[in-house]
Amino acid sequence: MDYGHSERPKRLTAVKILVAGGLGAGKTTLVGSISETPPLRTEELLTETGIGVDDLSGVEDKTTTTVAMDFGRVTIDDDLVLYLFGTPGQDRFGFLWEELAIGALGAVVLADTRRLADCFPAVDFFEARGTPFVVAVNRFDDGGRHGLDVVQTALNLDPDVPVLLCDARRRDSGKEVLVTLLEHVMEIREAQRA
């Protein structure tokens, strides 16, 4: 054994990222497609109890809903791991957002152009907290109804907030969203230092 030249172990940085958006926007799908480990899901069947409480217009085929959170893990390199926390989409589970947001570096707001107004609670939440976020417009079978500039304007986003297309079902697309978020966070931190 060579005790004189021992390598110092690398320090692992764990980063918390939230994935938010409206009911049926694809949060569970995004976390599941990106996670390198089997994701933790808290999905339950939609029941008659939710009739009149949960608005399913535009997502009538949805049969399950997240009632607490989704959780996944993505290793970026030897010293950086992202922990993904998908939030529930219904207002009645909004109290969980405060707890989930503690310590989050940034967030992805997943947008469904069929129900774009469902993004407002997430956008307002992250703006109020000063949490950096990106908006990822999920491509559904309808191909999306609006261009990215229209989404940026409709959500009244700061021009610096990145808005990009994604397919929550595809790992490479989800990774692109995460890279965009990390770059956005680094730009904000560099601007704050200057």
Long-range contacts (C-beta under 8 A, 24 or more apart in sequence): 10-78, 10-79, 11-79, 12-79, 12-80, 12-81, 13-79, 13-80, 13-81, 14-81, 14-82, 14-83, 15-80, 15-81, 15-82, 15-83, 15-105, 16-82, 16-83, 16-85, 16-103, 16-104, 16-105, 17-82, 17-83, 17-84, 17-85, 17-104, 17-105, 17-106, 17-107, 17-108, 17-178, 17-181, 18-84, 18-85, 18-86, 18-87, 18-100, 18-101, 18-104, 18-106, 18-107, 18-108, 18-131, 19-70, 19-84, 19-85, 19-86, 19-87, 19-107, 19-108, 19-110, 20-86, 20-87, 20-89, 20-97, 20-107, 20-108, 20-109, 20-110, 20-122, 20-125, 20-126, 21-87, 21-89, 21-109, 21-110, 21-111, 21-112, 21-118, 21-119, 21-122, 22-89, 22-112, 22-115, 22-117, 22-118, 22-119, 22-121, 22-122, 23-54, 23-55, 23-56, 23-59, 23-62, 23-65, 23-89, 23-90, 23-115, 23-118, 24-56, 24-58, 24-59, 24-62, 24-89, 24-112, 24-115, 25-89, 25-110, 25-111, 25-112, 25-115, 25-118, 25-119, 25-138, 26-110, 26-112, 26-138, 26-168, 26-169, 27-66, 27-70, 27-86, 27-87, 27-89, 27-110, 27-168, 28-66, 28-70, 28-86, 29-168, 29-169, 30-86, 30-108, 30-110, 30-136, 30-138, 30-166, 30-168, 30-174, 30-177, 31-70, 31-71, 31-72, 31-84, 31-86, 32-70, 32-72, 33-168, 33-169, 33-170, 33-171, 33-174, 34-72, 34-74, 34-84, 34-171, 34-174, 34-175, 34-178, 35-72, 35-73, 35-74, 35-84, 36-72, 36-73, 36-74, 36-75, 37-72, 37-73, 39-70, 39-71, 39-72, 40-69, 40-70, 40-71, 40-72, 41-66, 41-70, 42-66, 42-67, 42-68, 42-69, 42-70, 43-67, 53-90, 53-92, 54-90, 57-115, 58-112, 58-114, 58-115, 59-112, 59-114, 59-115, 65-89, 65-90, 66-93, 67-93, 68-93, 68-96, 69-96, 69-100, 74-175, 74-178, 76-182, 82-178, 87-122, 89-118, 91-121, 94-121, 97-125, 101-125, 101-129, 101-131, 104-131, 105-132, 105-185, 106-131, 106-132, 106-133, 106-134, 106-181, 106-182, 106-184, 106-185, 107-131, 107-132, 107-133, 107-134, 107-181, 108-133, 108-134, 108-135, 108-136, 108-177, 108-178, 108-181, 109-133, 109-134, 109-135, 109-136, 110-136, 110-138, 110-166, 110-168, 111-135, 111-136, 111-137, 111-138, 111-151, 111-155, 112-138, 112-140, 113-137, 113-140, 113-142, 113-144, 113-145, 113-146, 113-151, 114-140, 114-142, 114-145, 116-146, 116-151, 116-154, 116-155, 119-155, 120-155, 123-155, 123-157, 132-181, 132-184, 132-185, 132-188, 133-161, 133-181, 133-184, 134-161, 134-162, 134-163, 134-164, 134-177, 134-180, 134-181, 134-184, 135-161, 135-162, 135-163, 135-164, 136-163, 136-164, 136-165, 136-166, 136-168, 136-177, 137-163, 137-164, 137-165, 137-166, 138-166, 138-167, 138-168, 139-165, 139-166, 139-167, 160-184, 160-187
